[in-house]
Amino acid sequence: MSERLYLDNAATTFPKPPGVSRAVARYMDHIGASPGRGAYAESRQGAVLLASCRELLCTLIGGTSPDHVVFTLNGTDALNLAIKGVAIHRRRANPRARVHMVTTAMDHNSVLRPLNEMIQDGVRWSCVPADPDTGLVDPAAIESAIEDETALVAVVHASNVSGTIQPIADIAARCRARGVPILVDAAQSLGHLPIDVGAMGIDLLAFPGHKGLLGPLGTGALYMRPGMEHVVATYREGGTGSRSDEDVQPTLMPDRYEPGSHNMPGIAGLLESVRWISERGVRAIRDHEVSLIERVLSRLNELESGGYTLLGPRDVGHRVGVFSFLHARLDAGEIAERLERRGILVRAGLQCAPRAHRTLGSGAGAVRLSVSPFVDEAGIERALDALLAVARESERPEITVPRTRLRTSDQPTTPG
Ligand SMILES: Cc1ncc(COP(=O)(O)O)c(C=O)c1O
């Protein structure tokens, strides 16, 4: 079977909805200009498109102010802005203050690394453990980790390793009761699950545009609940095309947090993909994903007989369509390579979430399959058949496949 089946949608989704690449090309070929940088029609056209994308994103997440949707380079950049912005603000407000933050063992390196980097600037952080079978974090444990000096709680909504969905509304209510803002990493949930920042009590929502939102790489945003701009400092400054007579960063939203030129071709594509999602409805997309999750769960016995263990929750209500497997004999890199020979593209390794893997007992990495609205049930069945075929083939002594190193940059550090 030679047709390629892309199942690395948790890294970035592919393909994109029809019209996305055309929107990128249209911007490149017919508009080209930088919004807010000129009074001519093309620059104004760019500004309209930028504002439309902000409005649509704001509606999608149940936000109240489109100007509080701040465009970023990707999900990582949005998380950095939130974490560093809160820490810098707190330190400036009281230079002697000890700043503390809380996160979870299921969080991504895009949260863990900024936190570790900030240690040298006087930030301490606590990591709340998760259940090794499900990856679920106990909201009460998060509440217990909050100290008087806690300035932020950062929690991943859906795990990029186990697909585990954390009980965000419960965690957010506890944070609010303690007067601590919550940052939610929606990298694997926005576009997959309905999100309403107001109803869920989310103060800061960080998300990429290129994963569940189905837009181009190099897009992302941070939604800041109105008022949060008073406790999030900027961590880079520059030209905004506004208040150019002043040589200090303007305070108006969203310019304050968007110095420099925007990725307008990417945002034009994102506008198109978010329109596509909004027309279908996130609930319908979730229903489709649920049908794929159910397919995988219905074949768990068969997969387990083939030597596979699925990481994370066994019930559809607690997971998104991210499936990581361990095998009793084969390592993850070898499985991924054998799957690619069958045309199935997956990701092996630690997926930038080493603590999540250690929690789930897969510290040397796992093989991950992840879906999008463009993966159908036949595709999932084909991938599961291929996983089983790889396991059967490994039992036959006459077939020897040289163990090659993972091509991913986050390969496990155990010898390949
Ligand atoms: C849970 C999680 N957070 C953050 C990120 C970072 O997003 P980006 O790749 O857009 O920087 C990822 C990417 O894989 C992710 O899965």
The ligand as a Gaussian input file, in Angstrom:
#p B3LYP/6-31G(d) Opt

LIG

0 1
 C        0.843000      20.437000      24.517000
 C        1.682000      21.309000      23.638000
 N        2.022000      22.540000      24.056000
 C        2.743000      23.380000      23.312000
 C        3.182000      23.004000      22.057000
 C        3.999000      23.971000      21.262000
 O        3.285000      24.426000      20.153000
 P        4.072000      25.009000      18.880000
 O        4.627000      23.820000      18.170000
 O        3.029000      25.712000      18.080000
 O        5.117000      25.915000      19.368000
 C        2.877000      21.734000      21.578000
 C        3.390000      21.281000      20.275000
 O        3.513000      20.125000      20.010000
 C        2.086000      20.879000      22.374000
 O        1.743000      19.661000      21.970000

